[in-house]
Amino acid sequence: MKYLSALFLLACMPLFAAPDGKALYEENCSVCHHSRGQGGIGLPLTNEILSQVSDDYIAKTIHHGRPGRIMPSFEALSPAQVQAIVGYVRSWSGKPGPVFQTSRIAGDAKQGGALYKKHCVRCHGKDGSGEGPGTGVTMSRERSFMVMPAALNNSGFQKSASDAMIHDIIRRGRKDGGMPSFKNKLSDQEIAHVVAYVRTLEPPVIKKGMEEWVGKPAYIMESPYDFKTTVENVRQALTGANFRIFPPRYLEQDLTDEFSVNTRQISIRFCNFKELYHLLNIEPRLGLALPCRINVMEQDGKVLVISANVAQLATLFNNQELSEVGVLMEEIILTVMEEATL
């Protein structure tokens, strides 16, 4: 009787459905890669690119992300969910992905370094960050590039790409990304040397001053003053730092009716036009996410002063010059916030 009861309960239990790759992609990936991989903020997932990357590479890229760049890590997704997304993306081309050996390729990193300097620095940069001199408006990419060159020194890339896959891409090139083929310029062994050198590339050292805030999306400080006094303190500190202040806005303004707006949440907008033009000259895309505001909020009896982490934001664009300016901006904004809350 006991066994019959167990069998009856088992028969009544719903079967677990396999993860829905399409739904998972739309929820986690489409905002950057678009609905069918057309790209935008994220890399276009064209048929050519899909033909050059293995399912294992896509899965590891989803899992590890690209630290410091726009692609986040999706470690919270289960292996089954990741594989469902990979299967859905792969279905666009209707062809299976390539399979590459996972073992390391024998090569001489010293010889590879000389070849890298000759053939790769222009686009991928001396440190492999993807910031080569190029001829683009940002001096970090060719005008014809759909996206910035890959950051070869990124830990996410290093963990995801096999030696054999890197070798194959160098040999074949990537037309969609503006990368030429080197099959008629370098021998297979010379390409192996380049791959060995690529494996020596490491992420840049965190700039001094970022340690406390690295990885955090915002600076948050608690004010010992009341809401009105804190707002005035921020305005005075910004004026002292040579910023022009624009009329403040409630955070909920235009998001709800005027009678429901929370008047204890205000955004203080500011700008130094000289520095603004400097930043946009380095990286025009920064206009999509300008960090020229400090928010003051009263919540649960506390008055909080909040600003976007500009140093962390700057790293998303993978532009060393912009990152350096971001650290300087961080120091100024933190000084303003500290003065307002002392």
C-alpha positions in Angstrom: 0.0 0.0 0.0 2.9 2.3 0.9 4.5 1.8 -2.6 1.2 2.4 -4.3 0.7 5.6 -2.5 4.2 6.7 -3.5 3.6 5.9 -7.1 0.2 7.7 -7.0 1.9 10.9 -5.6 4.7 10.6 -8.2 2.2 10.3 -11.0 0.3 13.4 -9.8 3.4 15.6 -9.5 3.8 18.0 -12.5 6.8 17.3 -14.7 9.5 20.0 -14.6 9.5 21.8 -17.9 12.9 22.5 -19.5 14.0 26.2 -19.3 12.6 28.4 -22.0 15.6 29.8 -23.8 13.7 32.4 -25.7 12.1 33.8 -22.6 15.4 33.8 -20.7 17.1 35.5 -23.6 14.4 38.2 -23.8 14.6 38.8 -20.0 18.4 38.8 -19.7 20.0 39.6 -23.0 17.7 41.4 -25.5 18.1 44.8 -23.8 21.7 44.9 -25.1 21.9 42.4 -27.9 18.4 43.1 -29.3 15.6 40.7 -30.0 17.4 38.6 -32.6 21.0 39.5 -31.9 21.1 42.6 -34.1 23.3 44.2 -31.4 23.2 47.7 -30.0 24.9 48.3 -26.7 26.0 44.7 -26.9 27.9 42.8 -29.6 25.9 41.9 -32.7 25.4 38.1 -32.7 25.6 37.7 -36.5 25.7 34.4 -38.3 29.4 35.0 -39.0 30.2 35.5 -35.3 28.1 32.5 -34.3 30.0 30.4 -36.8 33.3 31.3 -35.1 32.4 30.7 -31.4 31.6 27.5 -29.7 28.6 26.8 -27.5 31.1 26.4 -24.6 32.4 29.9 -25.2 28.9 31.5 -25.3 28.0 29.6 -22.1 31.1 30.7 -20.3 30.7 34.3 -21.5 27.1 34.4 -20.1 28.4 33.0 -16.8 31.6 35.1 -16.4 30.5 38.3 -18.3 33.2 40.9 -19.0 34.2 42.5 -15.7 34.6 46.2 -16.1 32.7 46.3 -19.4 29.0 46.5 -20.2 28.5 42.7 -20.3 27.5 41.6 -16.7 28.0 38.2 -15.2 24.9 36.0 -15.0 26.2 33.6 -12.3 22.7 33.4 -10.8 21.4 31.5 -13.9 21.6 27.7 -13.6 23.7 25.6 -16.1 20.4 24.4 -17.6 19.2 28.0 -18.1 22.5 29.1 -19.6 22.3 26.1 -22.0 18.8 27.0 -22.9 19.9 30.6 -23.9 22.8 29.1 -25.9 20.4 26.8 -27.7 18.0 29.6 -28.6 20.8 31.9 -29.9 22.3 29.0 -31.9 18.9 28.3 -33.5 19.1 31.7 -35.3 21.7 30.4 -37.7 20.2 26.9 -38.0 23.7 25.4 -37.8 25.6 23.8 -35.0 28.5 25.8 -33.5 32.1 24.8 -34.0 33.9 22.6 -31.4 37.4 23.6 -30.4 39.9 21.6 -28.4 40.3 22.9 -24.9 44.0 22.2 -24.4 46.6 24.9 -24.6 48.5 25.5 -27.9 52.3 25.3 -27.8 53.7 28.8 -28.6 56.4 31.2 -27.6 55.0 34.2 -25.8 58.2 36.2 -26.5 57.9 35.7 -30.2 54.2 36.3 -30.0 54.7 39.6 -28.3 56.8 40.9 -31.2 54.1 39.7 -33.7 51.3 41.2 -31.6 53.1 44.5 -31.5 53.4 44.5 -35.3 50.0 43.2 -36.3 47.5 43.7 -33.4 48.4 46.8 -31.3 46.6 49.1 -33.7 43.2 47.8 -32.8 43.6 45.8 -29.6 46.1 48.2 -27.9 49.4 47.6 -26.2 47.8 46.1 -23.1 45.1 44.1 -25.0 42.3 46.4 -23.7 40.9 47.1 -27.2 42.1 50.7 -27.1 44.4 50.8 -30.1 45.2 54.1 -31.8 42.8 53.4 -34.7 41.3 56.2 -36.7 37.9 56.5 -35.2 36.4 59.6 -33.6 37.5 58.3 -30.1 40.9 57.3 -31.3 40.1 53.8 -30.0 38.5 52.1 -33.0 38.4 52.1 -36.8 35.5 54.1 -38.2 34.2 50.9 -39.9 34.1 48.9 -36.7 30.6 47.8 -35.6 31.9 47.4 -32.1 35.1 48.1 -30.2 37.9 45.5 -30.7 37.7 42.7 -28.1 39.4 43.4 -24.7 41.9 40.5 -24.8 43.1 41.2 -21.3 39.6 40.9 -19.8 39.3 38.1 -17.3 35.9 37.1 -18.7 37.4 36.7 -22.2 40.4 34.8 -20.9 38.2 32.3 -19.0 35.8 31.8 -21.9 37.9 31.6 -25.0 40.0 28.5 -25.8 43.4 28.8 -27.4 42.1 27.0 -30.5 39.2 29.4 -30.9 41.5 32.4 -30.6 43.8 30.8 -33.2 41.0 30.2 -35.6 39.7 33.8 -35.3 43.2 35.2 -36.0 43.6 32.9 -39.0 40.1 33.6 -40.5 39.5 37.1 -39.4 36.1 38.5 -38.7 34.5 40.7 -41.4 31.6 41.7 -39.3 33.9 43.2 -36.7 36.4 44.7 -39.1 39.2 42.2 -38.2 41.3 41.0 -41.2 42.4 37.5 -41.8 46.0 36.7 -41.1 46.1 33.3 -42.9 48.3 34.8 -45.6 50.4 36.9 -43.3 51.2 34.5 -40.4 51.9 30.8 -40.3 50.0 28.6 -38.0 53.0 28.4 -35.7 53.3 32.2 -35.7 49.6 32.5 -34.8 50.2 30.0 -32.0 53.0 32.4 -30.7 50.5 35.3 -30.7 47.9 33.2 -28.8 50.6 32.4 -26.2 51.3 36.1 -25.8 47.6 36.9 -25.5 47.5 34.5 -22.6 50.0 36.7 -20.7 47.8 39.8 -20.9 46.2 40.9 -17.6 43.5 43.4 -16.6 44.7 46.8 -15.7 45.5 47.6 -12.0 42.7 49.4 -10.2 43.5 53.1 -10.1 44.3 54.6 -6.7 41.3 56.1 -5.2 38.8 53.5 -6.6 39.4 50.8 -4.0 36.5 51.6 -1.7 34.0 52.0 -4.5 35.1 49.5 -7.1 32.2 47.4 -8.4 29.6 49.5 -6.6 27.1 51.3 -8.8 26.8 54.4 -6.6 28.3 56.5 -3.8 25.9 56.8 -0.8 26.5 58.9 2.2 24.2 59.7 5.1 23.8 63.3 6.1 23.6 64.5 9.7 21.5 67.4 8.6 17.8 67.7 7.7 16.7 67.4 4.1 16.5 71.1 3.3 19.9 71.9 4.8 21.5 69.0 3.0 20.2 70.2 -0.4 21.6 73.6 0.3 25.0 72.2 1.4 25.3 70.2 -1.8 24.5 73.3 -3.9 27.1 75.3 -2.0 29.8 72.6 -2.3 29.1 72.3 -6.1 29.4 76.1 -6.5 32.7 76.0 -4.6 33.9 73.3 -7.0 33.2 75.5 -10.1 30.1 73.7 -11.3 27.2 75.4 -12.8 24.0 74.3 -11.2 20.8 73.8 -13.1 17.2 74.0 -11.7 16.7 70.9 -9.5 14.1 68.2 -10.3 12.2 65.8 -8.2 13.2 62.2 -9.0 9.6 61.3 -9.7 8.9 64.4 -11.8 7.0 63.5 -15.0 6.8 59.9 -13.9 3.6 60.5 -11.9 1.0 63.2 -11.4 2.1 66.4 -9.7 0.1 65.6 -6.5 1.8 62.3 -6.0 5.4 63.4 -6.5 7.7 62.7 -3.5 9.1 66.1 -2.7 11.7 64.6 -0.4 13.6 63.0 -3.3 15.4 65.6 -5.4 18.0 65.6 -8.1 20.6 68.4 -8.2 21.9 68.7 -11.7 25.3 70.4 -12.4 27.9 70.7 -15.1 31.3 72.2 -15.9 31.1 72.7 -19.7 34.8 72.6 -20.2 35.1 69.2 -18.6 31.9 68.0 -20.3 33.4 68.7 -23.7 36.6 67.1 -22.7 34.8 63.9 -21.7 32.6 63.8 -24.8 35.7 64.3 -26.9 37.3 61.2 -25.4 34.1 59.1 -25.6 31.0 60.5 -27.4 28.9 57.6 -26.1 29.2 59.0 -22.6 26.4 61.3 -23.5 24.0 58.4 -22.9 25.0 58.2 -19.3 26.3 61.6 -18.1 26.9 61.5 -14.3 26.1 65.2 -13.7 23.7 64.9 -10.8 23.6 64.3 -7.1 20.4 63.0 -5.5 19.3 63.9 -2.0 16.6 61.6 -0.5 14.8 61.3 2.8 14.0 57.7 3.6 13.1 56.0 6.8 14.1 59.0 8.8 17.5 59.3 7.2 18.8 61.8 4.6 20.9 60.2 2.0 23.2 61.8 -0.6 23.7 59.6 -3.7 25.6 59.9 -6.9 26.5 57.4 -9.7 29.9 55.8 -9.3 31.6 57.7 -12.1 34.9 55.9 -11.9 33.1 52.6 -12.3 30.8 54.0 -15.0 33.9 55.1 -17.0 35.3 51.6 -17.0 32.3 50.3 -19.0 33.6 52.1 -22.1 37.0 50.3 -21.9 38.8 53.6 -22.6 41.8 54.1 -20.4 41.9 57.9 -20.9 38.2 58.1 -19.9 38.9 55.9 -16.9 41.6 58.2 -15.7 39.3 61.2 -16.0 36.6 59.2 -14.2 38.9 58.8 -11.2 39.5 62.6 -11.1 35.7 63.2 -11.4 35.2 60.6 -8.6 37.5 62.6 -6.3 35.7 65.9 -7.0 32.2 64.4 -6.5 33.2 62.6 -3.3 34.7 65.8 -2.0 31.5 67.7 -2.7 29.4 64.9 -1.0 31.8 64.9 2.0 31.6 68.7 2.4 27.8 68.6 2.2 27.6 65.9 4.9 30.3 67.0 7.4 
